[in-house]
Amino acid sequence: MPDQSIAYKCPSCNAPLAFDTVTQSFNCDYCGGRFNKDEIEAMTAKAMEILTQDLEEPEAEAVQEHDRDENNEKIFAKDNNLYVCPTCGAEVITDSELSASAFCHYCHNPVVLSGRLSGEFCPDMIIPFKITKEQALADFDQWTKKHKIFLQKDFRSQKTLEKIKGLYVPFWLADGIVEGNINADGYKSMGSVRRGDYIYKTESKYSVIRVGKINIDGVPADGSSKADDALMESIEPFNYSELVKFEMPYLSGHCAEKYDVSKEMVYERVQKRMIDAAKEEFRSSVKGYSRVAYTNERYALRGIRWKYVMLPMWFLSYNHKGKMYYYAMNGQTGKYGGMLPVNKLKLTLFSFGIPLLAAAAISFLMAIC
């Protein structure tokens, strides 16, 4: 064959270059560019220099403070009330004083007034409730109605339903930039030929290089150690485009949970999610090959910006013989999930009852016959 393609790019138009064995030059079929061996070696050396450069560890400023609104912080510090559960340690923020009979939404024990939070705990943004309490209760009723024969008797009672709460859950949202380098060998099958008892397969080998940066926005991390991760995941996702600047009036009629997991504590988890997402994006750009062998990959998170946000949730807890059962609904989308307190005696009787009734019916029919 007169030409053999190799994975060099034309510096003029970025199209693939082909090596002409007659002229011993690298030619571009798109713009007509022609380059000699020295020029190509210089281009390759420069690309490899970029590829193999050491990626520094994330710098200290990678964990940056989120943007602060000092005036909003002062209002928050003045108007919030903090209540603490002495049993499980849950901390609840409200815009007004709770009654003496107020209870913890996690363990149902009374909460006590602890004081006020400083402005540093003021959220940056919030997604306001879109689902009303009436809608939340109606969906809860529909969800449990089809299982009510097996549920604990008082789980659907008015007394239990009165405990459903509109709760804002603390979350960290992270935006970052990931730099990445890929060096790989790409192979394209060129066909096969039989010679005697053997089949010979041929393929072309290409050098693949990817160097670039990717912006990754809105990676969430739960700011509460009390919230069950599986339960929270069951009601995701939230539409972050509806985030608005936090104002105290949004807490009116609802409560908010104080974060007890700092952004420093979730940094490694967020970093891994960002790098994994960048790696998937980089690799998805390597196309058109029958197989690819990655020989070198490097990724680094160069910086991160944090937002402390509050997300809306309708929350209901139920205590049966010391075991807690939780139900949650996304206060923005209405998606819900939870664990039902099943009456094991009813379930057992039902499970064994049907086979017994069936056996009795068969025996009766056989006796008639």
C-alpha positions in Angstrom: 0.0 0.0 0.0 1.3 3.5 -0.8 0.0 5.1 2.3 -0.2 4.1 5.9 -2.2 6.2 8.4 -0.8 7.1 11.8 -2.3 9.0 14.7 -0.7 12.4 14.2 -2.8 15.5 13.8 -2.4 18.3 11.3 -1.3 21.5 13.2 -3.3 23.6 10.7 -6.7 21.9 10.7 -6.3 19.1 13.3 -7.3 16.5 10.7 -5.4 13.1 10.7 -2.1 13.0 8.9 -1.0 10.2 6.5 2.5 9.1 5.9 3.5 9.1 2.2 6.1 6.4 1.6 7.1 7.9 -1.7 7.9 11.5 -0.5 8.7 10.4 3.1 6.5 13.2 4.4 3.3 13.5 6.5 0.5 14.8 4.4 -3.0 16.3 5.2 -5.7 15.2 2.8 -8.0 18.0 4.1 -5.9 21.2 3.9 -3.0 20.0 1.8 -0.4 20.5 4.5 2.9 18.6 4.3 5.3 18.1 7.1 8.7 16.4 7.3 10.0 14.0 9.9 11.7 16.6 12.1 8.6 18.7 12.3 6.5 15.7 13.3 9.0 14.6 15.9 8.9 18.1 17.4 5.1 18.0 17.5 5.2 14.6 19.2 7.8 15.6 21.8 5.7 18.7 22.7 2.6 16.6 23.1 4.4 14.0 25.2 5.9 16.7 27.4 2.3 17.9 28.2 1.1 14.4 28.7 3.9 13.3 31.1 4.1 16.4 33.2 3.5 15.7 36.9 0.1 16.6 38.1 0.4 18.4 41.4 -1.7 17.4 44.4 -4.8 19.5 45.0 -3.7 22.7 46.5 -4.9 24.1 49.9 -7.3 26.4 48.3 -9.1 23.4 46.8 -11.2 23.5 50.0 -12.5 27.0 49.7 -15.0 28.8 51.8 -18.3 29.2 50.0 -19.5 32.7 49.1 -20.8 34.5 52.2 -23.6 37.1 52.5 -22.7 39.0 55.7 -26.1 40.7 56.0 -27.9 37.4 55.6 -25.6 35.9 58.2 -26.5 38.6 60.7 -30.3 38.1 60.1 -29.8 34.3 60.4 -27.8 34.6 63.7 -30.5 36.9 65.1 -33.6 35.0 64.1 -32.9 31.3 64.3 -33.6 29.0 67.2 -31.6 25.8 67.8 -33.1 22.8 69.4 -31.2 19.7 70.4 -32.3 16.2 71.1 -30.5 15.0 74.3 -31.1 11.4 73.3 -29.7 11.1 69.7 -28.1 14.5 69.3 -30.1 15.7 66.4 -30.1 19.5 66.0 -33.0 21.3 64.5 -33.2 25.0 63.3 -36.4 26.9 63.3 -37.5 30.5 62.8 -39.7 30.5 65.9 -39.8 28.9 69.3 -41.2 25.4 69.5 -43.7 24.2 72.1 -42.5 22.4 75.2 -43.9 19.2 73.7 -41.9 19.3 70.5 -40.2 16.0 69.7 -37.2 14.8 67.7 -38.1 13.8 64.2 -35.6 10.9 64.4 -36.2 9.2 67.8 -39.4 10.9 69.1 -37.9 12.1 72.3 -38.4 15.7 73.5 -36.0 18.4 72.2 -34.8 21.3 74.3 -33.9 24.9 73.3 -30.2 25.2 73.0 -29.8 28.8 71.8 -28.9 30.3 68.4 -26.5 29.4 65.7 -23.8 31.8 64.5 -23.9 33.2 61.0 -21.4 30.7 59.7 -24.2 28.1 59.6 -26.3 30.2 57.4 -27.0 28.4 54.1 -26.0 29.9 50.8 -29.0 28.7 48.9 -32.2 26.7 49.3 -34.8 24.8 47.2 -38.2 25.9 48.6 -41.0 23.4 49.2 -43.2 22.8 46.2 -45.2 19.8 47.6 -47.7 20.8 50.3 -48.4 18.8 53.4 -51.8 17.7 52.1 -50.1 16.3 48.9 -47.5 14.5 51.0 -50.2 12.9 53.2 -52.3 11.9 50.2 -49.4 10.2 48.5 -48.5 8.5 51.8 -52.1 7.2 52.1 -52.0 5.8 48.5 -48.6 4.2 49.1 -49.7 2.4 52.3 -53.3 1.6 51.4 -52.4 -1.3 49.2 -50.3 -2.8 52.0 -52.5 -1.9 55.0 -53.6 -5.4 55.7 -50.0 -6.3 56.7 -49.1 -3.1 58.5 -49.0 -2.3 62.2 -52.5 -1.2 63.1 -51.6 2.4 64.2 -49.1 3.1 61.4 -51.8 4.8 59.3 -53.5 6.4 62.3 -54.2 10.2 62.6 -51.8 10.3 65.6 -48.9 9.0 63.4 -49.8 11.2 60.5 -49.7 14.3 62.7 -45.9 13.7 63.1 -45.0 14.2 59.5 -42.7 17.2 59.2 -41.5 19.6 56.5 -37.7 19.4 57.0 -34.8 21.0 55.1 -31.8 18.7 54.9 -28.3 20.1 54.7 -26.2 19.4 51.7 -22.9 20.4 50.2 -22.8 21.1 46.5 -19.4 21.2 44.9 -18.2 22.7 41.6 -14.7 21.9 40.3 -12.2 21.6 37.4 -10.5 18.3 36.6 -7.4 18.3 34.5 -6.7 15.0 32.7 -4.1 13.4 30.5 -4.6 10.1 28.6 -2.0 8.1 26.6 -3.3 5.0 24.9 -2.8 2.6 22.0 -5.7 2.3 19.7 -6.1 -0.6 17.3 -8.1 -0.9 14.1 -8.6 -4.3 12.4 -7.3 -4.4 8.8 -8.8 -7.7 7.9 -7.5 -11.3 7.8 -6.1 -13.7 5.2 -5.8 -17.5 5.2 -2.4 -19.1 4.3 -2.6 -22.8 4.4 -3.8 -23.9 7.8 -3.3 -20.5 9.4 -5.4 -17.3 9.4 -3.4 -14.1 9.8 -5.2 -11.1 11.2 -3.7 -7.6 10.7 -4.4 -4.4 12.5 -3.0 -0.9 12.6 -1.8 0.6 15.8 -2.4 4.3 16.6 -1.0 6.5 19.4 -3.9 8.2 21.2 -3.4 11.3 23.3 -6.0 13.4 25.2 -5.1 16.4 27.2 -7.7 18.8 28.6 -9.9 20.2 31.4 -13.4 19.5 32.4 -15.8 21.6 34.5 -17.9 19.5 36.8 -20.7 21.2 38.7 -23.3 20.3 41.3 -21.8 17.2 42.9 -23.9 16.7 46.1 -22.8 15.4 49.5 -25.1 14.9 52.5 -24.2 17.2 55.4 -26.1 15.2 58.0 -24.8 12.1 59.7 -28.3 11.3 61.0 -30.0 11.1 57.6 -30.1 7.6 56.2 -28.1 7.6 53.0 -30.2 4.9 51.3 -33.4 6.8 52.2 -32.0 10.1 50.8 -30.9 8.4 47.6 -34.4 6.9 47.1 -35.9 10.4 46.8 -33.2 11.9 44.6 -32.6 13.7 42.3 -33.3 17.3 43.1 -33.5 20.0 40.4 -30.6 22.3 41.3 -31.6 24.8 38.8 -34.4 25.9 41.2 -31.9 26.9 43.9 -32.5 30.4 45.2 -30.7 32.6 47.7 -31.5 31.6 51.3 -33.7 33.8 53.3 -35.1 33.2 56.8 -38.8 33.3 55.7 -38.3 30.0 53.8 -38.1 28.3 57.2 -41.5 29.6 58.2 -43.7 26.6 59.0 -40.8 24.2 58.5 -37.7 23.1 60.3 -34.1 22.6 59.1 -31.4 20.2 60.3 -28.0 21.7 61.2 -25.1 20.2 59.3 -22.7 18.1 61.4 -20.7 16.8 58.4 -18.3 19.5 57.2 -17.1 20.0 53.6 -13.6 18.9 54.7 -15.1 15.6 55.8 -16.8 14.9 52.4 -13.9 16.3 50.3 -12.4 12.9 49.4 -15.7 11.5 48.4 -16.5 14.5 46.2 -13.0 14.5 44.7 -13.4 10.8 43.7 -16.8 11.4 42.1 -15.5 14.3 40.1 -12.4 12.4 38.9 -14.5 9.3 38.1 -16.9 11.5 36.0 -13.9 13.2 34.2 -12.3 9.8 33.5 -15.5 8.5 31.9 -15.8 11.7 29.8 -12.2 11.5 28.6 -12.4 7.9 27.7 -15.7 8.4 25.8 -13.8 10.7 23.4 -11.6 7.7 22.3 -13.7 6.3 19.5 -13.4 4.4 16.2 -11.0 1.7 17.4 -11.6 -2.1 17.6 -9.8 -2.1 20.9 -8.0 0.4 23.1 -5.1 -0.2 25.6 -4.7 2.6 28.1 -1.0 3.0 29.0 -1.1 6.1 31.1 -3.8 8.2 32.7 -3.5 11.1 35.1 -6.2 13.2 36.6 -6.2 16.0 39.2 -8.8 18.2 40.8 -7.4 21.7 40.6 -9.9 23.6 42.6 -13.3 23.3 44.2 -16.1 25.8 45.1 -18.6 24.9 47.7 -22.3 25.9 48.3 -24.0 25.0 51.5 -27.6 24.4 50.5 -30.8 23.1 52.1 -33.1 20.7 50.3 -36.8 20.1 51.1 -38.2 16.8 52.4 -41.4 15.6 54.1 -40.3 13.3 56.8 -42.2 10.8 59.0 -40.8 8.4 61.6 -42.6 5.6 63.4 -41.4 3.8 66.5 -42.5 0.2 67.0 -41.1 -1.7 69.9 -37.9 0.4 69.9 -37.3 0.1 66.2 -37.6 3.2 64.0 -39.2 3.2 60.6 -38.7 6.2 58.3 -40.7 7.6 55.4 -39.4 10.5 53.2 -40.8 12.5 50.3 -38.8 14.9 48.1 -40.4 18.2 48.9 -39.7 19.5 45.4 -40.6 16.6 43.1 -42.9 14.3 45.2 -40.7 11.2 44.8 -40.9 9.1 48.0 -39.5 6.1 49.7 -39.2 4.4 53.1 -39.6 1.2 55.1 -43.0 -0.2 56.2 -43.5 -1.6 59.7 -45.0 -5.0 58.8 -47.1 -7.0 61.2 -45.3 -10.3 61.1 -48.1 -12.2 62.7 -50.6 -11.1 59.9 -48.0 -11.8 57.2 -47.3 -15.3 58.6 -51.0 -16.2 58.9 -51.6 -14.9 55.4 -48.6 -16.9 54.0 -49.7 -20.2 55.6 -53.4 -19.5 55.4 -53.8 -19.5 51.7 -52.0 -22.9 51.2 -54.1 -24.4 54.0 -57.3 -23.1 52.5 -56.3 -24.4 49.1 -55.5 -27.8 50.5 -58.8 -27.9 52.4 -60.7 -27.0 49.2 -58.9 -29.7 47.2 -59.7 -32.3 49.9 -63.3 -31.2 49.9 -63.6 -31.6 46.1 -61.9 -35.0 46.2 -64.3 -36.1 48.9 -67.3 -35.1 46.8 -65.9 -36.9 43.8 
